[in-house]
Amino acid sequence: MGRFYRHLSLDERRKIHFWREEKLSLDEIAKRLGRHRATLYRELRRNTVQHEDKNVCGYFHGTAHHYYHRRRQQLQKVERNPEIVSYIRNKLRLFWSPEQIAGYMKHCDPDAPYICHETIYRYIYSEKGRELGLYNYLYRSRKHRARRYKRIPRSLKGLPKSMLIKYRPPHIDAREEFGHWEADLMIFRREHGKANITTLTERKTRYMVLLKNNTKHSKHVMGGIRKALQSVPSSGRKTVTFDRGSEFLMHGLLTKHLQLKSYYCDPRSPWQKGTVENTNKRIRRFLPRETDLKQVSDDEIHMLYRQLNSIPRKCLNYQTPEQAFKQQLRAA
């Protein structure tokens, strides 16, 4: 198939633009163009303009064609220059990352022409780069490049503004009030299956709850959170803060059954829920990424977080999280 592949033309991109305006499905557009639908998905992913601050969002054939030519020129700059090709290959074989190669070329090697790291990545994943197996020298050695920012699902872009973290009341950030939680998902090696652990941490007392899941499906993950917090008095469950992972999509479950307000961090900003991120680091001591959760029972998970909740914390004046949590419940 690759031998007969041809790039999209400006005329084809124009048709895609207008048919998208007419709300045709991608399958129908692909059928009309005589293209595979994967070609259209790649085209939209690469060339859709998204500038929320400028109120510009969408696919425009002129802009898409400009992006295409710019990428081609940058890649050809590498392929036409044997010295650059040799330089990049040699550094990759020393296990330098594309960012390190580009940074070194720019700041430490004045004789080397500058190539940005994205161009190097495109060369690695080009037809020639794949033939040479250059991806094997990358940190993760993926044969196909992972989609950048893939943890920002489209389904969460339409969140109500009131759920964005910048609208969360300041007293929550200051830990002045009890009952505000943070949640995250701990992922383990792919070869061990889809099992994962939901981490729940109360911000003021650092009290944690761990929930084992067999899937990342939002209904299952959020259902587990609902069940865990249902046993906590309403005074101890006021809000919960999530990241933008699709596993936390079904916030309506918590609103409907617990009257629990949900907030979501900004994209790629895990530090905005630093309490649970710090909790995860403590848990990794006992459950490293290589752990096969199939070999870990629910009772062992329960015993683990009970143990962690019984360790004194300096930030709590050397109370344990369990003591602080019970004290807050009694005072509420």
N, C-alpha and C positions, 0 to 999 in steps of 0.2 A: 504493500500500500504506500509506503514512504517514497518509493521510486516515482510514483505518479502524482504525488501530492503537489498541489499548487496553492499559493497563498491567496487570501481573499483580496479581491480587487476593490477599487474605490466604488465602482458601480454596485458591487455586492454589498458593501458596507452601507451605501445609500439605501438600498432596498431593505436591509435589516433595520435601519433607523426608522423608515417610514412604516414598515410592517409592525414594528414595536409600538409606534404611535397608534396604530390601528388595533392594538391589543391582541395581535395574533400570538399563539403559543410558539415557543421555540421549536417544537416538533414540526409544526406546520411551516414555519419559516425555513427550517432545514430541508423539508420535503420540496418546497418551491425552488430552493437554490440548488438542490441536488447535492447537498452537503450532509455530513454526519452531524448529529446534534451536538456531539462533544466539541466540534469545531466552533459552534456558536457559543457554547458555554465558556470556552477558553477566550473567545473574542470579547465577550461581555466582561469577563473577569479582568482581563488585561487592560481594556480600553474604556471602561465606564468611568466617567468623571464624577467625583464625589468631593465637593467643597461646601460643607454645610454653612461655613461662615460667610460664603459668597452667594448662598442660595442657588448653587449650581449643582445639579445632580441628574445624571442620565447618560445615555449613549448617543453620541453625535458622530456621524460618519466622517466629517472633516477632521475632527479631533482624533478619532480612532486611527485614521490613515496617517496622520502626522506622527502619532505615537509609534505606529508600526515602522515607518521609515526611520525614525530616530533610533529605535532598537536595532534595526538592521544595520545602520551605519556604524553604531558602536560595536556590534559584533564583528562586522567586516574589518573594522580597525584592528581587531585582534588577529583574525584569520589571515589577513593579507601581510602581516608582519611576522616573519619566522622568529625574530629575536624576542618579541613579546610572548609568542607561543612557547618558546623554549624557556623563557624566564618563569612564566606561570607554571609550567609543568614541573620544573625543577623545584620550585618552592612548595608546590603541592606535595611532591614526593618527600619533602622534609616535614610534611604534615602541618604546614602553615595554612591558616584559614584564608578565604578570599579577602576578608576585612584586613587581616594582617599583611597580606601581600600588597593590597592597594595602599594601606597606610605607610608601609615601608617604602614603596615606590615614590610616594609623594613627599615624605619627610626626611628620608635617610639615604635615598639613592638618586641624586640629581641627574645621573646619566640615563636613568630608566624613564621611558615615557609613562605618563600617568594614565592609569585605567581604573575606573571606579569598581568597587567590589561587585555591584550588580552585573556589570559587563562580564566579569570573571565567572560569576555564577551562570550567566547565560552561555558562556563558552563551555563550561563544564557539562551543562545539560544540553548542549547542541548535539547534532548527529555525530560530529567528529569526536567530541568529548566523551560521548557515551561509548563509542567504539573503543576508545582508549581506556575506558573504565576509570576516568578521573574522579568520579564521585566516590570511589572507594577510599580516597585520601581525605575526604571530609569527615568531620567529627562523628556524624551519625551514619555516614555511608549509605544514604538513601539513593536508590536507583532512580526514583522520580522525586523531583523537588516538592517539598511540602508547601502547601499554600500559605503564604504569609498572612499573619493575623487571623488564622483560621478559627481562633476562639472567640471571634466576634460574629456570632450568627446573625443573619438577616432578621430572624424572628424577634431579636431583642432590640433592634434599632427603633422599633415603634413604641418603646416604653413611654408611659406617661411622664411628663416632665417632673411631676411631683415625686416620682420614684428615683430620680437621679440623686446621687449622693450629695451634690451641692445644695440640695434642698432639705437635707437631713438637719434637724435642729442642732444648734451648736452644743447644747448641754450633753448630747450623746457623745460627741467627739471628746468632750472634757471628762467623761466617765463620772458625771455628777449624779447620775440616776441609775438605779438598778433595773434590770430587765431588758437590756439591749444586747442582742446576740450577733455574732458573725458566723458565716458558714462557708465551707470550702469542701472540695472533693480531692482526696488523695488517690493518685493513680499509681498503678504498679506495672511491672513488666508485661508487655503485650502477650508474650508467649504463655503467660499464666491465665489468660482469659480476660473477661471483662469485669471481674470483681473489683470493687473499690470501697473506699471508706468515706463517709460523710463526717466532717469534723464540725462540731458546734461549740462555740466558746462564748460565754457571757462576758461582756467587756469589763465590767467593774470588778467582778470577783475572780475572773480567769477560770471559772468552773467550766469543764469540758464534758461533752458527751460524744461518743464515737458510735457510728451506725454502719454496719456492714451491708453493702449492696451487691447484688449479682449482675447489675446492669447500670448504665448511665442514663437510662430513660428518665425523663423529667418526672413523669407521673410516679414512678417508683421512688426516686430520690426525695422528691418533695413530700410524698406520702409518708416516708420514714421520718422526715423532719416534723411533719404535723403530729404523728403519733408520739414522738419523743417529747415535744413541747406541750402536748395536750395534758400531760400529767403534772405540768408546772402551773401553779396558781397564776391567774391573769396578771397579778402584780409583778410576776417574774418573767413575763413574756410580752414585751411592748413592741419591739421592732427586731428585724433581722436584716443584715447587710450581706449581699451576695456579690460575686463577680459576674461577668457577662457570659458565663458558660451556659450552653443550651440546657444543661441538666437542671438549671434553676429557673427555667422558663415559666413553669406553672405556679406563679405566685398567687394566683386566684384561690388555690387550695387553702393557703394560710389565711388569706383575707376572709374567705367564706366561713371557715370552720373555727378559726381562732381569733378573728378580728385583729390579726397581726399585720402591722404595716411593714412592707418590704422596701428596701433601698438597694440600688445597684451602683457599683463602682464605675468609674470612667474606664474606657477600654485600655487594656495593658497597664493597669495601675493597681497591682496587688497590694502595694504599700498602704492603700486606703482602707484595707481591712487587716492591718498589721497584727492585731491580737491573735486572730486565727492562723495567720501565717507563722507567727512565732510558736504557736501551739503545734503546728505541723512539724516544725523542726525538732521539737521535743519528742514527738511520736516516732519520727524517723529513726531515732536511736534504737527503738524496739521493733519497728516495722520498716526496715529499709526497702527501697524500691524493688529489690530482687525477691521479696517475700512472695510466696505462693499462698494467697488468701484461702485457697481451697483447703489448705492444711491448718487453718486457724479457725477455731470455732467461735460462735457468738459469745459463749461464756468467757473465752480467753480475751476477747475484745473488751467485754464488760470489766473483767478483772484488771485489764491494763489501764483503762481510764479511771477506775476507782483508785488504783495505785498512784497515778499521776495527780489525781485530785487530793491525795493525802500528803503531798510533798510541800513543805513550807515555801512561801514565796516572799522575797525581799520587798516587792512592790505592795504586798499586803501586810507589811510589818511582821513578817514571818508567821502569819496565819496560813493555814492550808486553804486552797480554793474551796474545799468542801465546807470547812468551818465558816468561811466568809459568806458562802452561798446560803447556808442555813441561817446565819445571823441576819442576812438581808431579808430572807423570807419571814422570819419572826418579826422583824421591825416593820414590814410592809402592812 
